[in-house]
């Protein structure tokens, strides 16, 4: 009876189900890298883009569903029953994960997932007329469109653009998360007569520039893309000035948030410079963005939401900080170290082991939290 009650609770607060499904997706996405490192005789059995598709569509889908179906009911003050929607979305993602050996079928299922999630997000925003959150409809619409384009014509450019759009979504969410973190830092410092309000203009400029860059990455020249991505990186760097206050930076969770934001600024500036001066390094910088920005931001958001919506005080445990450091190690090995010391070790083994350990650490910590604290 108690188990049934907990299951029903988790279906009504589905971040727990989707975040755990995201971890499963990461392990499955790493299978080709593990195969190359430890069982090369099976490496040829994985379809093209297996790891990229799983990281972006399946892990990203689980993370987005978990976040949006937690945040939108709170932001819109509207909470209709979610359990049947949660079941259907989990089934779509789970079956898409199982069907990865058949890429066309998996991509069709993930298209259905994104369209269904889009309908749910639109329902919250339109029903409550919360138009200031309508940007999330745009983000999920763009992801769905790119997902459909990939299923019709499986080229890497659609996946690259999807990473950019997902980072836009996470950056928009980070604006609200950052406000919560900033005010938490002030509260933890005993300051109750001030409020932290990050600059919304920098948020809008960075999101619009990145959307423009993602759109033109599908058809513009490398030079045009380079200048745009350089501008994107600088706009994200401008957002950092909101955090240059010792009262904020003395908190570990603010320093982690700052480091993640810095990696975003650095990654896009590096992408712009590479497109302008050294296009042969494009893949390495793209992997840095996918790991040190996209996956690190996913881990950060999952950690914050997992605590806040389990009724716990915000903090980053030592093991959570270690997990984040391991993600950075994976990114540096796959994007920087491999340039100077090219080998299977730097290309596949270190990144796959580091990422696996990072998310196993997350699940070990947060599964215990989810088991002992009710969702809110």
N, C-alpha and C positions, 0 to 999 in steps of 0.2 A: 504493500500500500504506500509506504514511504517512498519507495523507488519510483512508483507511478507518479506520485506527486512531484518529485524532483524532475522527472522527465517532462511533465507538463509545464513546470516552471521554466525549464531550459528552452522549451519550444516557444514560450511566450517572451523569453529574453535570449534570442538565438545567438548572441555573440559567443556564448560558450561553445555551442555546437560548431559554428563556422570557424572559430579560431582554431579549434582542435582539428577540423578538417583541413585548414590551411597548412598545418604542420604535416599532416599526411601527404598533402600535395607536394610539399617541399622535398620530402624523402623520395617520393616517386619521381619528381623532376630530376633528382640527382642520380638516378639509376644509370643513365648512360655514362656519366663521369666515373661512377664507381666501377662500372663494367670495363671501361678503358684502363683504369688503374689496376684492378684486381682480377678481372676475368675477360681479357681482351678477345677471347674466342667468341664471346656473345655480343661484342660491341656493335657488330653489323646488323643485329636484329632490331635495333631501335629505329623507328621512322625518322625522317628528316624533321627537325625543329621540335623533337619530343621535349627536350628540357626547356626550351624557350616557351613553347606553348603551355606546358604545365606550370612553369613559374608565373607566367603572365596571366593566362586565362583562368587557370584553376586556383592557384594560390591567391591571385588578385581578386578573383570572384568571391572566394570564401571570405577574404579580409574585408572587401567592400560590403558584402551582405551583412557580415557581423557588425560592422561599424554603422552602416546606414539604418539598419533595422533596430539599432540601439539608440542612435542619435536623433533620428527624425521623430519618433514618438515623443521624445523629451522636448525637442525644439518646437514642435508643432502643437504640443499639449493635446495630442490626439492618439489614443491607444486602443484601436480595435483589436479583436483577437488575432493572434499571429500564428498559432500553432499549425494550422493546415498549410499556410504559406511557407512556413519553415520546413515542414516535411517535404513539400514539393521541391523547394529549392535545394534542400540537402540531397534529395534523390537525383535531381538533374546533375548536380555537381558530382555526386558519388558515382553515378553511372558513366558520366563523361570521363572520370578518372579511370574507371575500369576499362573503358573503351579506347584508351590511348593507343594501343597497338593498331587500331583502325581509325586513323586520323580524321577521315571525312565524317564518320559517325560521331566521334568525340566533338568535332567542331560544330556540328548541327545541334547537339545537345547543349553545348555552351552558349550557342546563339539563343536557344530557348530560355536558358537561365538568365542571360543579360536582359532580354526583352521582358521577362516576367519581373525581374528586379526593377527595371525601369517603370513598369506599370505600378508597382507598389510605391516607389518613391514619388511618382507623379500623384498618386492617390492622396498621400499625406499632404503634399504641398498644395494641390489644387483644392482639396476638401477644406483645408483650414486657411486658404488664401495666404499662405506664408511665402509670398513671392521673393522675399529676401534670401530664401534658400533654393530658389529655382536654378541656381548655377549647378546644383547637383543633378538636376534633370538633364542639363546640357552635357555634363561629364559622362553620365551613364549612357546617354544617347550616342555620344561619340564613341565610347567603348563598344557599344553594341554594333554600330555601323562598321567599325574597323574589324570586329570579330566576324561579321557577315562577309566583309570583303576578303578576309583571310580564308574563310571556308570556300569561297568561290575561286580564289586565286592565291594559293598558299605561298606567299613571298614574305621574306623577312621584314620588308619595309612596313608592312601592316603591324607586325609585332613591335617594331621600334616605335612607331607612332603610338601604339597602345600604351607602352611604358610611359611616354611623355604625358598622355592624357590621364593615366592613373596617378602620376606624380602631381598633376594639376589638382585632381580630386583630393589627394592626401594633403597637398599644400593648402587647399581651401579649408579642409578639416583642421589642419594644424593651426590655422589662424584662431579658431575657436578654442582648440586645445591649449594653444599658447596663452590665451587670455586666462583660462582656468589655472594654468601653471603659474603665470605671473602673479595672480592674486593669491594663490596658495603660498608662494614664496614670501609675499608681503605679510600674509597672516602668520606664517611660521617665524617671521622676524619680529612679530609683535606690533606690526604697523596696521592700525585699523582705521586710519583717517585718509588713506590713499587707495586708489584703484589703478590697476594696470590695464591700459587699453592700447594694444598694438596699432600701428598705422594702417588703416584699411586701404589707403591709396596704393601703398607698396604692394599689398596683397593683390589688388585688382590689376595693377600694371604687370606684375610677374605672371599672373595667370593668363592674361590676354596675350602677352608676348609668347609664352610657351605654347598656347593654343595656335597662334599664328605660325610659330616655328614647326610644330607638329604637322600642321596642314601642308605647309610648303615643303616639308621634308619628303613628301610623296611625289613632288613634281619639279621643284626648283633646283637650280645649280648648286654645287657644293659651296661656292663662294657666298651666295645669298643665304644658304642655310647657316654657314659659318658665322656671318655677322649677326644673324638673328639669335643663334644659340649663345653667342658672346654677350649679347644684350640681355638674354634670359638670365645667364649666370650673374651678371652685374645687378640685375633687378632683385635677384634672391639675396645677393650680398647686401644690398641696401636694407633689406628687411632685418638684418642682424643688428642694426644700430638701436633698435628698440630694447635690446637686451644688455646694452653696455651700462650696467648699473651694478655696483658691488653687492647691493642688497639682494639682487636676483642671483648673480653668478656664484654666490657662496653656497647655493643649494645644489646638490648633486643632480637632481632631476632637471634643473635648468641648464646645467653644464652639458648634460647628455642631449637635451633638446637643441642647444646651441650647436653642438658638434654635428648633429644630424643636419641641421640647417646649413652649416658651413660646408658639409660634404656636397649638398645640393648645389650651392653657389659654385664651388670649385669644379664639380663635375661638368656643369653646363658651360662654364668658361673654358675648361679644357676641351670639351667637344667642339666649341666654336673655333678655338685655336687650331685644333687638329684638322678640321675641315678646311681651314684657310691655308695651312702650311704643311701638314703631313697626313694626307688622307689615308695612308697605309696603316695608321694607328687607330683608325675609326673603330674597329671591333673592340680594341682594348678599352677605349674610353666608354663605349657603349656598355661593356660588361661592368665597368666601375659604376656607372649610373644604375644599372640593373641591380647590383648587389649593395654597394655602399650608400645608395640613395633609396631606391625602391624597396628592397628587402629590409634595410635598416629602419626605414620609416614605418613599414608594416609591423615590424617587431616592436617599435616604440609605441605606436598607436595601440597595438594589442595589449601591451603591458599596462598602459595608462587606463584604457577602458576596462581591462580585467580587474584592476584594483578599484577604480571609482564606482563601477557598477556592481561590485561585490560588497560595498559598504565599508571599504578599508581606506585608511589614510594613505595619501599618495606618497610613494617612495620607490626608489629603484634599489632593490636588494643587491647585495654583492654579486650573486650569481646572475642576476639580470644584466648587470653592468658587464660581467664576463662574457655573457652571450652576445651582447652588442659589440664588444671588442673582437670576438671571434668572427662576426660578420665583416668587420673592417679588415681583419687579417685575410679572410677569403677574397675580399675585393682587391686588396693590394697585391695578393699573389696572382690573381687572374688578370689584372690589368697593368701592373707595374713590374713586379718581380719577373714575370714571364718574358718581358721584353729583354731584360739583361741576362736572365738565366733560363732560357727556353728548355723545358723538359716536361714530361708527363707529370712530374711531381708538382711543379708550379702551375701548370695549366689545369690539371684536373684533381690530383690527389689532395693537395692542401686545401683548395676551395671546397671540395665535397666533404672532407672530414670536418673542416671548421664550421661550415654551414649546418651540417647534421648535428654536431655537438651544440651549436648555438640554440637551435630550436628544440632539441631534446632537453636542454637546460630549462628553456621556457616552459615546456609542457610539464616537466617535473615539478616546477614551482607552482604553476598556475592550476594544474589539475588538483593539487592539494587545496589550493584556495577555493576553487569551484566546488570541491567536495564538502568543505566545511563552512561555506558562507553562501547564503541565499542570494540570488541575483536581484538587482534593483533597477 
